Amino acid sequence: MNFDFSDELKMLRKHARRFLAGRCSRQVVRKVFEGGAGYDPKLSAEIARMGWLGTAVPEAYRGSGVGYDGLCLLAEELGYVLAPVPFSSSIYLAAEAILIAGSEAQKQKLLPPMIDGSRIGTFALAEGLGNPRPEHIKAKVASGHLTGTMIDRAAILMAFEQGGGAQACLDMAKAYAMARYAFGRPITAFQAIKHKLADVYVASYDSVHLGCSFGLNQLLCTRPGQVVMGEVPPGRVAQPPFSK
């Protein structure tokens, strides 16, 4: 049984990491968030040109059809740099909703412009005032697939983004501890600091990494509109992500 990602996916992750490191610094992110623009149109257009938006979308709708394992790795890297782009709203939410509940005509019409970046999509979670609760949604879809299954799938993809962000926080804490001196030596030389970093790493691995891996297996072993918790077929078990 192969527990590792393919060489192609490793190359995709390496390319994404290199691109985002050079194009999406913390200064860029802060400028967008503090400037009120909402997102970085130039960065978003570059991501679209590289085909990231269509990673898990079938080729019939102008996607690349790479699959959800590739999309999850990209989500991790986007979360690691806190990329200010509408990737999650268009792909995790809108595209998944269309793939699950859209007609063939709707898929042909709506997915291609989201994949090429000319249109930004999202998904309406709630209607009216108050907390966003399912019972407050007036618009319904037969059997509840749109408001249930789609959100489950989007949550898995968003978890990868959050896992990437958690890894970035741990990396920054480690870098700070290694550069900070006390009593003439780096504070990482003190056992108490080592233990804190180790505790964060273990907690992150247990709660985020393994959980994301399980979620990825569900995406790999099911189709849009179906998330089944159960046995994973041989050969489709994913490696825990976030291996920096």
C-alpha positions in Angstrom: 0.0 0.0 0.0 1.4 3.4 -1.0 1.1 5.9 1.8 3.0 8.7 -0.1 2.0 11.3 -2.5 3.0 10.8 -6.2 6.0 12.5 -7.6 3.7 14.8 -9.6 1.9 16.0 -6.5 5.2 16.6 -4.7 6.3 18.7 -7.6 3.0 20.6 -7.5 3.5 21.3 -3.8 7.1 22.4 -4.4 6.1 24.7 -7.3 3.2 26.2 -5.2 5.5 26.8 -2.2 8.1 28.5 -4.3 5.6 30.7 -6.1 3.8 31.8 -3.0 7.0 32.4 -1.1 8.1 34.9 -3.7 4.7 36.4 -4.5 2.8 36.5 -1.2 4.9 37.9 1.6 3.4 38.9 4.9 3.7 42.6 3.8 1.5 41.8 0.7 -1.1 40.1 2.9 -1.2 42.9 5.5 -1.5 45.5 2.7 -4.5 43.8 1.3 -6.2 43.2 4.6 -5.6 46.7 5.9 -6.4 48.4 2.6 -9.9 47.1 2.4 -9.5 45.6 -1.1 -10.8 42.3 0.0 -8.3 40.3 -2.1 -5.3 40.7 -4.4 -6.6 40.7 -8.0 -3.2 40.3 -9.5 -2.3 37.3 -7.4 -5.7 35.8 -8.0 -5.2 36.1 -11.8 -1.8 34.5 -11.6 -3.2 31.5 -9.7 -5.9 31.2 -12.3 -3.4 31.2 -15.1 -1.5 28.4 -13.5 -4.7 26.3 -13.4 -5.0 25.9 -9.7 -8.7 26.8 -9.7 -9.5 23.8 -11.8 -7.3 21.2 -10.0 -10.2 19.0 -8.8 -12.7 20.0 -11.5 -13.2 17.4 -14.4 -11.7 18.2 -17.7 -15.2 18.2 -19.2 -15.7 21.6 -17.5 -12.2 22.9 -18.4 -10.6 21.8 -15.2 -7.3 19.8 -15.1 -8.8 16.8 -13.3 -5.8 16.3 -11.1 -8.0 15.4 -8.1 -8.7 16.3 -4.5 -5.3 15.3 -3.3 -3.7 18.0 -5.5 -6.3 20.5 -4.4 -5.7 19.7 -0.7 -2.0 20.3 -1.1 -2.6 23.6 -2.8 -5.0 24.6 0.0 -2.3 23.8 2.6 0.2 26.1 0.8 -2.4 28.9 0.4 -3.1 28.7 4.1 0.6 28.7 5.0 1.0 32.2 3.5 -2.6 33.3 4.3 -3.0 34.1 0.6 -5.6 36.9 0.1 -7.5 35.4 -2.8 -11.1 34.1 -3.2 -9.9 30.6 -3.7 -12.0 29.0 -1.0 -15.3 30.7 -1.9 -15.0 29.9 -5.6 -13.6 26.4 -5.4 -14.4 24.8 -2.0 -17.9 26.3 -1.9 -19.3 27.4 -5.2 -17.7 24.8 -7.5 -18.5 22.0 -5.1 -22.1 23.1 -4.9 -22.4 23.2 -8.7 -20.7 19.8 -9.1 -23.0 18.3 -6.5 -26.4 19.9 -7.3 -26.0 21.6 -10.6 -27.5 20.4 -13.9 -25.2 19.5 -16.8 -26.1 22.8 -18.4 -25.3 24.8 -15.2 -21.9 23.0 -14.9 -21.0 23.8 -18.5 -22.0 27.4 -18.0 -20.8 28.3 -14.5 -17.7 26.3 -13.9 -15.4 27.4 -16.8 -15.5 31.1 -15.9 -14.7 30.3 -12.2 -11.8 28.1 -13.3 -10.3 30.8 -15.6 -10.7 33.4 -12.8 -13.1 35.7 -14.8 -15.9 35.0 -12.3 -15.8 34.7 -8.5 -18.2 32.4 -6.9 -19.5 31.8 -3.4 -22.2 29.8 -1.5 -25.0 31.3 0.5 -24.9 29.7 3.9 -27.7 31.7 5.6 -30.5 34.2 4.9 -31.7 37.1 6.9 -30.5 38.3 10.3 -29.2 36.3 13.2 -26.8 33.3 13.5 -26.2 31.2 10.4 -28.2 28.1 11.3 -29.6 25.5 8.8 -33.1 26.1 10.0 -32.8 29.8 9.1 -32.2 28.9 5.4 -35.3 29.3 3.3 -33.9 28.1 0.0 -33.8 24.3 0.0 -32.4 21.5 -2.2 -34.0 18.1 -2.4 -32.8 15.7 0.3 -30.6 18.4 1.8 -27.5 17.4 -0.2 -26.5 21.0 -1.0 -26.6 22.2 2.6 -25.2 19.1 4.1 -22.7 17.1 2.0 -21.3 20.1 0.2 -20.4 21.8 3.4 -18.7 18.6 4.7 -16.5 18.5 1.7 -15.7 22.2 1.8 -14.9 21.9 5.5 -12.2 19.2 4.7 -10.6 21.6 2.1 -10.7 24.5 4.5 -9.1 22.3 7.2 -6.1 22.0 5.0 -5.8 25.8 4.7 -6.1 26.1 8.5 -3.5 23.3 8.9 -1.1 25.2 6.6 -1.7 28.3 8.8 -1.1 26.4 12.0 2.2 25.1 10.5 3.2 28.6 9.6 2.6 29.7 13.2 4.7 26.9 14.6 7.5 27.7 12.1 7.5 31.3 13.1 7.5 30.4 16.8 10.5 28.1 16.2 12.4 30.7 14.2 11.8 33.3 16.9 12.9 31.0 19.7 16.1 30.1 17.8 17.0 33.8 17.2 16.1 35.0 20.7 19.0 34.9 23.3 18.8 34.8 27.1 21.7 34.4 29.5 24.1 34.3 26.6 22.5 31.5 24.6 19.5 30.8 22.4 16.3 30.2 24.4 15.8 27.0 22.4 18.7 25.6 24.6 16.3 25.7 27.6 14.3 22.5 28.0 11.1 24.4 28.9 11.1 26.1 25.5 11.8 22.8 23.7 9.0 21.1 25.5 6.5 23.9 24.6 7.4 23.6 20.9 7.3 19.8 21.0 3.9 19.9 22.7 2.5 22.3 20.0 3.9 20.0 17.3 2.4 16.9 18.7 -1.0 18.5 19.3 -0.9 19.9 15.8 0.0 16.5 14.3 -2.7 14.7 16.2 -5.6 17.1 15.8 -4.9 18.7 12.5 -2.6 16.5 10.4 -4.2 13.2 11.0 -7.7 14.6 10.8 -6.9 16.3 7.5 -5.5 13.0 6.2 -8.6 11.2 7.1 -10.7 13.9 5.4 -8.6 13.7 2.3 -9.2 9.9 2.1 -12.9 10.6 2.1 -12.5 13.0 -0.8 -10.4 10.5 -2.7 -12.7 7.6 -2.2 -16.0 9.3 -2.8 -17.5 11.5 -5.5 -19.0 15.0 -5.2 -22.2 14.7 -3.3 -21.1 11.7 -1.3 -19.0 11.6 1.9 -18.9 8.1 3.5 -17.1 7.4 6.8 -15.8 3.9 6.6 -13.1 1.7 5.2 -10.7 3.1 2.8 -9.9 1.0 -0.3 -6.3 -0.3 -0.5 -3.8 2.0 -2.2 -5.8 5.1 -1.5 -4.5 6.1 1.9 -2.9 9.5 2.0 0.3 10.5 3.8 -0.2 13.0 6.6 0.2 16.4 5.0 2.2 19.5 6.0 5.6 17.8 5.7 7.9 20.9 5.7 
